[in-house]
Amino acid sequence: MGAGPAARGARLFVADVLGDRPGVAPARLKALLADPAAAERVLGGGKAEELFAQTYRQMVLSPGAAAACRAFLETAADPRARPVLFHCTAGKDRTGWAAAILLLIAGASREAVRAEFLAVNPAVRAAFAPYVRNFLDAGGSPDIASAVVEVRPRYLDAALDAVDERWGGLDGYVRDGLRLPGSVVERLRVELTVPV
């Protein structure tokens, strides 16, 4: 869901999920890992995990995030926009939430969504290994490093809890939170599933 180099023939579409919350942690991973002392002040003592959980809630509750998610889902439902490749800066938080929404719309259980969400951790750890190594070598906290680089069940749960608390579940979130037309939801369900 972030901008990057486009492949030949591809159309770049930017859905800025955190546009109304500039400077939040998921968009600044490399900067957070560049200064261990600052990271400790801002993220130490369990604050990193809490910050990420709150960011996930905001990806559900903020109007800007809702508009970005709606635009993404409308694009994903458009057969002319296929194939669809989506990503964010780290490929775990905004991308993970977008994938979770798609899977939930398709009818996947929350347990299956959680397993898919957590499956990104090995790839993200590998991608950020040089930054984490430098952070730790400079005296950074391993707890902070893992909280900002990994996805955790608590992060996804924070988003899902916000969906349940505000809209009573996925259907209410999609209909009232994202204001996604029923025709788009149905097209996604048809396109994302195969009859059994």
N, C-alpha and C positions, 0 to 999 in steps of 0.2 A: 504494500500500500504506500510505499515510498518511491521516490524517483530514482532511476538508475539508467544505465545505458540500454537502449532498446535494440532488439534484434531487427535485422532487415525485414521490412514488411509489417513489423509490429506497430501497434498504436500505443503510445504512452498515455496512461490515464492515472492521474494522481488523486487519491482520496485521502486528504489530510486529517486523519483520525484525531490527532492531538493538536490541531491547528488553533483551537481556542484555549489551549494550555501549553504555550510555548515553554521550552526548557525543562519539561518533565523528564524524569530519569530514563525511561526506555529509549528516548531519542538521543540521549547523551552518554551512552555506555562507555565509549572510548575516553571521553573527557573525565568521567567519574573514576576510571581506572588509571588515569594519568597522575593523580595527586593523592597519595595515600593519606596525608595529614588532613586535607580538606574532606576526603571521603569519610574519614573517621569522625570528624566533627559533624558532618551532615547525615551520615548513614550508620554510624556505630551504634552499638547497644540495641540491635534489633530494629533500628529505624529503617534500614534498607528494605527489609521484607514488608514492613508496614507501608512504606512509601509505594512499593510496587502493587500491593493489594489495593491501596487507595486509587492508584492510577487505573487499575482494571475496573474498579467501580466507575470511575469517570468515563472510561470507554463505553460504558453502558448509559450513564446518566447525562452526559454533556450534550447539548444540542448540536455542537459541531461534530462530535463523534457520530451522533445519530445520522446526520446528513451525509457524512462520509461513508458510513456503513450502508446506508440506503443506496447511494450512488454506486458503490461497489457491487452490491447484490443485484441491482438493476443491470449493471454491465455484465455480471456473471450469467444472468438469465438470458441475455441477448445472444442468439445463435450466431449473429454476425461478428461478435466479439471473441469468438473462440479460435484457438484455445486461449485460456486465461492463465496467466502466470502472475501471482501476486506476492509481494514481499514488503518488508519494512526495513529499517536500518539494521536490526540484528536478526530479523527473521523469526522472532519468537513471541513477542508480546502482541502487537497489533495484528501481525499475520496469524498468530495463534488464535486470537479472538475471532478474526474473520473466518478462519477455517472451522472453528467451533460453531459459529452461527450457521455456516453452510451444512455442516454435519447434522446439527440439530434440526434444521429445516428439512433435511433429507430423511429424518426419522431415527437417527442414531441415538442410542441411549446415552445418558450422561456418563456412564462408566466407559463406554467406547470412546466418547469424546475426550474424556480425561486421559485415557491411555494414549490416544493420538496426540493430544496436546503435550504430554510429557515425553513422547518419543523424540522430540526435537533436541533434547538435552545433549546427547553425545555430539551431534553436529555443531551445536552452538558452543559447547566447551572447546571443541577442536578449533573452531573459527576464531575464538577469542583467547586461545591458549597463550599466544605471545604477549598480549596485553595483561592477562592475569599473571603470567610469570614475572613480567616487569613490575607489576603492582606488588606482588608478594616479595620480590627481591628488594624492593624499596621500603619494605616494612608494612605493607598493607595487610589488612585483616582478611584471613581466608573466609570468614563468615560473610563479610561484605562482598568479597569477590563472587562467592557462590550465589548470594542473594540477588546480585545484579545481573549475573551472566546466565543463570539457569531460569527455567520456569518451574514453578512449584504448584502443587495442588491448591494451596491457599490462594494463589493469584486467580486461577480460573474460578474457584469457589466464590471469591469476592464478586466477580462479574455475574456469575449465575445467581448468587444471593440478591444482587441488585435487581436483576431481571425479575426474580420472584417477588421481592418486596415491593417494587414500584408497579409492576404490570401483571403480577399473578402468574407468571410463566412465559414460556416462549411465544405462544400465540398472541398474548397481549403485548409483549415487547415488539414483535414484528409488526403487528397491526397499529398499535398506538404509539409506541416509542420510536420506531423507525418509520412509521407511516408508509410501509411497503404495500403496494396494491396486492390484493389477493391473487390476481392473475400472475404477478411476478413470482409470488410464493409457490403457486401451483406449477408454473413452468420450471422453477428450480427443482421442485420435488420430482417432477417427471424426468428432467434431464440428469439428475443426480442418482437416480435409482433404477434398478432393473427389476422387471416382474419376476416373481419366483413361482 
